[in-house]
Amino acid sequence: MNILAIGAHPDDIEFGCGGTLLKYSERGHKVYLLVLSKGSKGGDPEIRQKEQEASARILKVEKLYFSDYVDTEIVQNRDLIIKIENYLGEIEPDFIFVNYFDDTHQDHVSLANSTISATRYIRNVLFYEVPTTQNFTPNVFVDIATVFDKKLKCMKAHVSQVSKTNIEGLSIIEVAESAAHFRGIQGRVKCAEAFHSLRLFINI
């Protein structure tokens, strides 16, 4: 299958669905990443691009795409919908993972809502959570225990962002560990990633 993960900023994807992507790539599926901005409000964009590229190598992605949006200036409009549609036409994804639509960061909200329109003919669309997500109600869980260390390695590749949680003494790695155990408890496993499905087909 072709798997596409879309994120507004570098490191969104790794936090939200990095473990799931690792399991897909380990099983021979083709994983693609689309990052809309280089996160210039959170650091040097060239450094953040290199960090994303390093993480993509760990994920063994087929191709990493960067769009040309500016951090905090992603707007839900026709242009963004068409851009996403163009990537969908090139990649022809079987599964799409993207930021959740209820979030305190405007870029995540704009991306999620535009993706809803752009993916209206895509069968499997799942929303992932990040630390700024709110009111998240997961209904799909993926056991990531076997790849959790590698997921954390992907996140650590974003060196400039590890300590930027706006919570004193708490790193993004610790946040990811807490989230994985909490979602794991909900899914009755040790570590999990959780998703809210827009659409999910179960082939029987």
FIKEZA-896453 format. One line per field, with one value per atom (N, C-alpha, C): residue in three letters; x, y, z; atom name. Coordinates in pm, whole numbers, m for minus. Layout:
BEGIN
code <- ALA/...
u <- X/...
v <- Y/...
w <- Z/...
site <- CA/...
This chain:
BEGIN
code <- MET/MET/MET/ASN/ASN/ASN/ILE/ILE/ILE/LEU/LEU/LEU/ALA/ALA/ALA/ILE/ILE/ILE/GLY/GLY/GLY/ALA/ALA/ALA/HIS/HIS/HIS/PRO/PRO/PRO/ASP/ASP/ASP/ASP/ASP/ASP/ILE/ILE/ILE/GLU/GLU/GLU/PHE/PHE/PHE/GLY/GLY/GLY/CYS/CYS/CYS/GLY/GLY/GLY/GLY/GLY/GLY/THR/THR/THR/LEU/LEU/LEU/LEU/LEU/LEU/LYS/LYS/LYS/TYR/TYR/TYR/SER/SER/SER/GLU/GLU/GLU/ARG/ARG/ARG/GLY/GLY/GLY/HIS/HIS/HIS/LYS/LYS/LYS/VAL/VAL/VAL/TYR/TYR/TYR/LEU/LEU/LEU/LEU/LEU/LEU/VAL/VAL/VAL/LEU/LEU/LEU/SER/SER/SER/LYS/LYS/LYS/GLY/GLY/GLY/SER/SER/SER/LYS/LYS/LYS/GLY/GLY/GLY/GLY/GLY/GLY/ASP/ASP/ASP/PRO/PRO/PRO/GLU/GLU/GLU/ILE/ILE/ILE/ARG/ARG/ARG/GLN/GLN/GLN/LYS/LYS/LYS/GLU/GLU/GLU/GLN/GLN/GLN/GLU/GLU/GLU/ALA/ALA/ALA/SER/SER/SER/ALA/ALA/ALA/ARG/ARG/ARG/ILE/ILE/ILE/LEU/LEU/LEU/LYS/LYS/LYS/VAL/VAL/VAL/GLU/GLU/GLU/LYS/LYS/LYS/LEU/LEU/LEU/TYR/TYR/TYR/PHE/PHE/PHE/SER/SER/SER/ASP/ASP/ASP/TYR/TYR/TYR/VAL/VAL/VAL/ASP/ASP/ASP/THR/THR/THR/GLU/GLU/GLU/ILE/ILE/ILE/VAL/VAL/VAL/GLN/GLN/GLN/ASN/ASN/ASN/ARG/ARG/ARG/ASP/ASP/ASP/LEU/LEU/LEU/ILE/ILE/ILE/ILE/ILE/ILE/LYS/LYS/LYS/ILE/ILE/ILE/GLU/GLU/GLU/ASN/ASN/ASN/TYR/TYR/TYR/LEU/LEU/LEU/GLY/GLY/GLY/GLU/GLU/GLU/ILE/ILE/ILE/GLU/GLU/GLU/PRO/PRO/PRO/ASP/ASP/ASP/PHE/PHE/PHE/ILE/ILE/ILE/PHE/PHE/PHE/VAL/VAL/VAL/ASN/ASN/ASN/TYR/TYR/TYR/PHE/PHE/PHE/ASP/ASP/ASP/ASP/ASP/ASP/THR/THR/THR/HIS/HIS/HIS/GLN/GLN/GLN/ASP/ASP/ASP/HIS/HIS/HIS/VAL/VAL/VAL/SER/SER/SER/LEU/LEU/LEU/ALA/ALA/ALA/ASN/ASN/ASN/SER/SER/SER/THR/THR/THR/ILE/ILE/ILE/SER/SER/SER/ALA/ALA/ALA/THR/THR/THR/ARG/ARG/ARG/TYR/TYR/TYR/ILE/ILE/ILE/ARG/ARG/ARG/ASN/ASN/ASN/VAL/VAL/VAL/LEU/LEU/LEU/PHE/PHE/PHE/TYR/TYR/TYR/GLU/GLU/GLU/VAL/VAL/VAL/PRO/PRO/PRO/THR/THR/THR/THR/THR/THR/GLN/GLN/GLN/ASN/ASN/ASN/PHE/PHE/PHE/THR/THR/THR/PRO/PRO/PRO/ASN/ASN/ASN/VAL/VAL/VAL/PHE/PHE/PHE/VAL/VAL/VAL/ASP/ASP/ASP/ILE/ILE/ILE/ALA/ALA/ALA/THR/THR/THR/VAL/VAL/VAL/PHE/PHE/PHE/ASP/ASP/ASP/LYS/LYS/LYS/LYS/LYS/LYS/LEU/LEU/LEU/LYS/LYS/LYS/CYS/CYS/CYS/MET/MET/MET/LYS/LYS/LYS/ALA/ALA/ALA/HIS/HIS/HIS/VAL/VAL/VAL/SER/SER/SER/GLN/GLN/GLN/VAL/VAL/VAL/SER/SER/SER/LYS/LYS/LYS/THR/THR/THR/ASN/ASN/ASN/ILE/ILE/ILE/GLU/GLU/GLU/GLY/GLY/GLY/LEU/LEU/LEU/SER/SER/SER/ILE/ILE/ILE/ILE/ILE/ILE/GLU/GLU/GLU/VAL/VAL/VAL/ALA/ALA/ALA/GLU/GLU/GLU/SER/SER/SER/ALA/ALA/ALA/ALA/ALA/ALA/HIS/HIS/HIS/PHE/PHE/PHE/ARG/ARG/ARG/GLY/GLY/GLY/ILE/ILE/ILE/GLN/GLN/GLN/GLY/GLY/GLY/ARG/ARG/ARG/VAL/VAL/VAL/LYS/LYS/LYS/CYS/CYS/CYS/ALA/ALA/ALA/GLU/GLU/GLU/ALA/ALA/ALA/PHE/PHE/PHE/HIS/HIS/HIS/SER/SER/SER/LEU/LEU/LEU/ARG/ARG/ARG/LEU/LEU/LEU/PHE/PHE/PHE/ILE/ILE/ILE/ASN/ASN/ASN/ILE/ILE/ILE
u <- 83/0/87/28/90/30/115/72/121/31/69/38/139/121/146/53/61/73/165/183/199/154/170/314/385/522/611/743/833/808/806/788/642/544/403/377/424/396/457/581/648/574/530/458/325/253/119/109/197/182/315/424/556/567/512/519/441/324/242/313/375/448/566/634/745/698/584/531/493/437/404/531/633/754/826/824/889/822/696/622/621/702/721/627/543/455/534/489/557/499/586/545/593/500/531/497/579/553/533/433/411/408/506/515/493/391/350/442/509/598/727/826/954/965/853/850/938/940/1033/1005/882/851/908/944/996/1145/1211/1355/1400/1528/1587/1526/1462/1394/1488/1612/1707/1744/1762/1793/1674/1556/1437/1411/1446/1433/1530/1653/1753/1712/1652/1605/1493/1404/1295/1348/1449/1511/1578/1642/1707/1603/1492/1385/1325/1310/1253/1341/1471/1561/1538/1515/1487/1354/1257/1126/1130/1241/1258/1144/1121/1013/1053/953/974/1011/941/970/917/994/955/928/808/770/761/812/791/710/607/536/597/543/607/531/451/377/466/428/502/435/514/466/373/258/150/64/97/21/m49/m67/m141/m290/m355/m495/m579/m694/m787/m852/m819/m880/m868/m917/m920/m779/m685/m548/m486/m507/m452/m518/m648/m719/m665/m645/m594/m452/m369/m232/m233/m316/m324/m374/m475/m528/m421/m333/m226/m131/m98/m13/m85/m215/m291/m290/m299/m296/m163/m56/78/104/64/98/m4/m130/m240/m241/m259/m249/m369/m341/m445/m488/m395/m423/m364/m436/m387/m395/m288/m283/m257/m330/m319/m355/m311/m345/m496/m535/m676/m727/m858/m917/m950/m949/m973/m839/m784/m646/m629/m537/m513/m417/m357/m269/m346/m353/m434/m388/m258/m208/m265/m273/m327/m474/m548/m690/m711/m637/m650/m615/m505/m464/m569/m619/m717/m843/m897/m1022/m1005/m890/m864/m848/m787/m768/m902/m996/m1129/m1190/m1176/m1229/m1146/m1015/m928/m937/m968/m969/m1110/m1203/m1342/m1362/m1266/m1277/m1175/m1108/m1010/m1080/m1056/m1129/m1087/m956/m908/m837/m900/m844/m852/m735/m729/m659/m714/m654/m569/m451/m365/m360/m309/m301/m157/m144/m16/m39/65/45/m55/m81/m177/m319/m340/m472/m563/m691/m787/m912/m983/m1109/m1093/m983/m953/m1025/m1103/m1180/m1139/m1036/m987/m1082/m1087/m1165/m1085/m957/m867/m735/m680/m555/m457/m328/m222/m119/m92/9/147/223/354/469/443/544/674/663/784/867/808/881/892/853/846/983/1086/1221/1263/1226/1262/1180/1055/974/1041/1087/1155/1284/1351/1471/1435/1322/1275/1249/1188/1159/1286/1381/1509/1588/1557/1622/1588/1474/1435/1499/1631/1709/1667/1643/1613/1478/1394/1258/1235/1330/1309/1265/1324/1293/1186/1131/1036/891/855/718/640/707/647/602/655/631/767/797/930/965/1083/1134/1075/996/932/970/1032/1072/962/971/873/882/999/1015/932/935/855/706/668/527/484/569/538/527/615/608/478/440/315/195/193/82/72/188/188/136/173/125/m23/m65/m207/m295/m257/m336/m324/m210/m195/m292/m306/m401/m542/m577/m710/m729/m621/m629/m592/m564/m531/m399/m302/m166/m69/60/159/178/194/218/131/67/m18/m19/m50/m90/m239/m307/m452/m493/m603/m650/m802/m846/m990/m1015/m1106/m1125/m1229/m1193/m1291/m1364/m1285/m1336/m1235/m1285/m1196/m1268/m1214/m1274/m1204/m1283/m1231/m1268/m1167/m1192/m1212/m1324/m1359/m1373
v <- m120/0/125/233/365/437/478/543/687/782/924/984/1043/1118/1265/1349/1493/1566/1661/1740/1887/1971/2115/2159/2092/2132/2009/2026/1915/1865/1738/1661/1634/1698/1666/1518/1474/1338/1234/1256/1159/1141/1252/1242/1169/1206/1156/1014/977/845/781/825/772/621/570/426/347/397/331/329/441/448/351/339/246/103/67/m69/m92/11/m1/m20/63/54/m78/m129/m257/m372/m355/m459/m441/m349/m333/m236/m167/m67/62/141/265/381/448/558/690/785/919/1022/1127/1236/1365/1442/1577/1673/1763/1863/2000/2069/2193/2310/2316/2428/2375/2461/2422/2468/2515/2547/2662/2768/2879/2955/2948/3016/2939/2813/2732/2706/2772/2752/2783/2762/2785/2687/2737/2647/2549/2591/2500/2386/2416/2312/2218/2276/2193/2102/2152/2067/1950/1977/1870/1769/1817/1727/1637/1696/1617/1513/1551/1457/1341/1372/1268/1171/1225/1140/1054/1112/1039/919/933/821/707/741/637/568/647/593/515/531/465/503/634/679/671/655/651/789/891/1028/1126/1231/1338/1463/1517/1640/1755/1871/1994/2089/2149/2255/2389/2498/2628/2721/2665/2749/2801/2915/2975/2933/2893/2854/2961/2921/3004/3074/3056/3126/3030/2906/2810/2842/2866/2908/2806/2775/2685/2759/2718/2780/2686/2731/2648/2610/2704/2676/2559/2558/2449/2316/2318/2196/2142/2230/2187/2132/2197/2147/2006/1985/1851/1751/1791/1703/1665/1759/1730/1624/1633/1530/1396/1398/1273/1208/1292/1240/1176/1231/1175/1049/1048/937/824/858/761/680/747/679/589/480/392/434/493/545/685/772/906/933/988/1031/1182/1255/1401/1457/1580/1648/1647/1641/1647/1790/1802/1933/2019/1961/2041/2060/2179/2202/2350/2382/2522/2591/2515/2576/2590/2710/2739/2661/2635/2560/2418/2355/2220/2217/2317/2326/2345/2438/2466/2344/2276/2157/2048/2022/1915/1940/2061/2091/2090/2136/2132/1988/1904/1764/1691/1727/1666/1684/1805/1830/1760/1768/1712/1560/1496/1349/1290/1366/1320/1189/1152/1026/922/950/856/771/642/552/563/566/558/687/762/889/889/900/898/1023/1079/1196/1150/1213/1184/1303/1279/1385/1434/1558/1618/1689/1743/1802/1918/1985/2097/2053/1923/1872/1880/1907/1906/1828/1778/1705/1588/1517/1406/1280/1221/1101/987/912/806/688/630/507/401/429/333/336/218/210/119/154/72/43/m84/m127/m95/m8/33/m11/m107/m148/m193/m266/m321/m216/m100/5/134/129/252/319/240/297/368/310/371/497/498/620/733/703/805/851/761/798/898/875/970/1107/1108/1235/1305/1227/1285/1342/1296/1353/1501/1541/1682/1749/1753/1794/1930/2023/2161/2174/2070/2079/1998/1917/1823/1893/2007/2075/2183/2199/2309/2264/2242/2201/2312/2420/2527/2478/2363/2310/2288/2361/2358/2217/2170/2042/1921/1943/1832/1836/1729/1724/1662/1680/1621/1468/1416/1271/1218/1289/1249/1260/1363/1379/1261/1223/1111/980/961/840/834/946/951/922/985/965/820/759/620/525/548/461/484/610/640/579/598/539/387/337/194/137/205/160/157/260/264/148/115/8/m129/m136/m261/m322/m234/m278/m186/m215/m134/4/10/137/141/253/263/405/416/542/534/647/650/744/709/787/804/911/933/920/833/804/897/955/1021/914/821/701/589/470/353/232/176/58/m66/m163/m293/m392/m440/m531/m674/m731/m867/m957
w <- 0/0/0/m42/m31/89/181/304/301/320/321/458/520/644/615/658/633/766/773/894/860/949/928/947/1040/1075/1088/1078/1109/1251/1270/1394/1432/1367/1392/1363/1249/1202/1296/1338/1423/1555/1614/1741/1721/1616/1598/1546/1451/1389/1351/1412/1377/1395/1504/1528/1425/1390/1288/1154/1118/991/991/1103/1113/1089/1144/1124/978/916/773/690/713/631/654/778/807/735/700/630/479/432/288/220/295/234/209/114/79/160/233/320/262/254/203/311/319/413/337/378/326/444/449/556/494/541/473/498/613/642/704/711/772/917/974/1116/1156/1076/1100/1231/1282/1408/1527/1505/1614/1604/1507/1493/1352/1326/1195/1094/987/893/823/796/731/824/953/1051/1065/1071/1090/969/851/732/740/780/792/898/1007/1112/1059/981/923/825/749/656/730/844/924/979/1026/1077/966/848/735/697/713/684/783/909/1009/977/931/894/763/689/559/462/452/366/220/137/m8/m59/m7/m49/55/80/170/88/103/32/132/92/168/81/139/69/108/56/72/167/257/350/461/518/629/760/856/988/1045/1095/1152/1047/918/813/717/760/677/690/578/578/502/558/490/374/253/134/15/m96/m217/m262/m249/m293/m216/m85/m4/m39/m59/m97/m229/m326/m457/m445/m362/m344/m286/m186/m127/m230/m307/m412/m513/m546/m641/m588/m459/m397/m396/m369/m369/m507/m611/m747/m781/m728/m754/m674/m547/m457/m463/m487/m487/m357/m244/m115/m84/m14/37/178/253/387/399/470/497/647/702/841/842/927/926/1063/1092/1217/1242/1369/1409/1396/1373/1342/1464/1585/1706/1775/1763/1805/1836/1926/1961/1865/1772/1672/1541/1490/1371/1248/1236/1120/1117/1234/1242/1202/1248/1216/1066/1008/864/781/817/743/753/873/892/811/820/750/599/551/407/359/443/407/400/485/480/341/287/152/45/57/m47/m56/56/59/49/m7/m8/m85/m171/m245/m197/m86/m31/75/70/161/306/331/469/509/598/646/799/863/1009/1060/1167/1232/1350/1364/1478/1573/1692/1792/1809/1852/1891/2024/2088/2220/2225/2114/2115/2079/2053/2021/2144/2121/2230/2190/2293/2273/2175/2187/2096/2144/2056/2090/1996/2030/1940/1932/1813/1794/1719/1696/1632/1710/1738/1813/1740/1745/1687/1795/1818/1914/1857/1926/1874/1965/2054/2151/2085/1974/1910/1839/1812/1739/1820/1946/2024/2041/2065/2078/1950/1836/1708/1684/1729/1720/1797/1918/1998/1930/1861/1786/1675/1609/1507/1567/1684/1749/1796/1843/1887/1770/1647/1529/1514/1569/1570/1692/1691/1809/1861/1771/1813/1883/1875/1929/2056/2095/2205/2334/2365/2492/2478/2358/2334/2353/2479/2510/2580/2616/2696/2833/2875/3009/3074/3178/3238/3286/3245/3290/3222/3116/3046/2898/2849/2709/2625/2493/2402/2405/2438/2450/2566/2677/2793/2765/2690/2651/2564/2469/2380/2457/2554/2636/2714/2773/2849/2760/2641/2548/2504/2475/2428/2535/2661/2768/2795/2793/2817/2708/2582/2473/2475/2521/2534/2637/2749/2850/2793/2717/2655/2557/2485/2386/2440/2573/2641/2595/2565/2535/2609/2599/2672/2611/2479/2409/2283/2260/2141/2087/1959/1899/1874/1890/1878/1767/1702/1587/1593/1532/1512/1363/1326/1184/1121/1008/922/844/789/723/743/765/779/723/616/555/609/651/693/583/513/402/452/418/462/341
site <- N/CA/C/N/CA/C/N/CA/C/N/CA/C/N/CA/C/N/CA/C/N/CA/C/N/CA/C/N/CA/C/N/CA/C/N/CA/C/N/CA/C/N/CA/C/N/CA/C/N/CA/C/N/CA/C/N/CA/C/N/CA/C/N/CA/C/N/CA/C/N/CA/C/N/CA/C/N/CA/C/N/CA/C/N/CA/C/N/CA/C/N/CA/C/N/CA/C/N/CA/C/N/CA/C/N/CA/C/N/CA/C/N/CA/C/N/CA/C/N/CA/C/N/CA/C/N/CA/C/N/CA/C/N/CA/C/N/CA/C/N/CA/C/N/CA/C/N/CA/C/N/CA/C/N/CA/C/N/CA/C/N/CA/C/N/CA/C/N/CA/C/N/CA/C/N/CA/C/N/CA/C/N/CA/C/N/CA/C/N/CA/C/N/CA/C/N/CA/C/N/CA/C/N/CA/C/N/CA/C/N/CA/C/N/CA/C/N/CA/C/N/CA/C/N/CA/C/N/CA/C/N/CA/C/N/CA/C/N/CA/C/N/CA/C/N/CA/C/N/CA/C/N/CA/C/N/CA/C/N/CA/C/N/CA/C/N/CA/C/N/CA/C/N/CA/C/N/CA/C/N/CA/C/N/CA/C/N/CA/C/N/CA/C/N/CA/C/N/CA/C/N/CA/C/N/CA/C/N/CA/C/N/CA/C/N/CA/C/N/CA/C/N/CA/C/N/CA/C/N/CA/C/N/CA/C/N/CA/C/N/CA/C/N/CA/C/N/CA/C/N/CA/C/N/CA/C/N/CA/C/N/CA/C/N/CA/C/N/CA/C/N/CA/C/N/CA/C/N/CA/C/N/CA/C/N/CA/C/N/CA/C/N/CA/C/N/CA/C/N/CA/C/N/CA/C/N/CA/C/N/CA/C/N/CA/C/N/CA/C/N/CA/C/N/CA/C/N/CA/C/N/CA/C/N/CA/C/N/CA/C/N/CA/C/N/CA/C/N/CA/C/N/CA/C/N/CA/C/N/CA/C/N/CA/C/N/CA/C/N/CA/C/N/CA/C/N/CA/C/N/CA/C/N/CA/C/N/CA/C/N/CA/C/N/CA/C/N/CA/C/N/CA/C/N/CA/C/N/CA/C/N/CA/C/N/CA/C/N/CA/C/N/CA/C/N/CA/C/N/CA/C/N/CA/C/N/CA/C/N/CA/C/N/CA/C/N/CA/C/N/CA/C/N/CA/C/N/CA/C/N/CA/C/N/CA/C/N/CA/C/N/CA/C/N/CA/C/N/CA/C/N/CA/C/N/CA/C/N/CA/C/N/CA/C/N/CA/C/N/CA/C/N/CA/C/N/CA/C/N/CA/C/N/CA/C/N/CA/C/N/CA/C/N/CA/C/N/CA/C/N/CA/C/N/CA/C/N/CA/C/N/CA/C/N/CA/C/N/CA/C/N/CA/C/N/CA/C/N/CA/C/N/CA/C/N/CA/C/N/CA/C/N/CA/C/N/CA/C/N/CA/C/N/CA/C/N/CA/C/N/CA/C/N/CA/C/N/CA/C/N/CA/C/N/CA/C/N/CA/C/N/CA/C
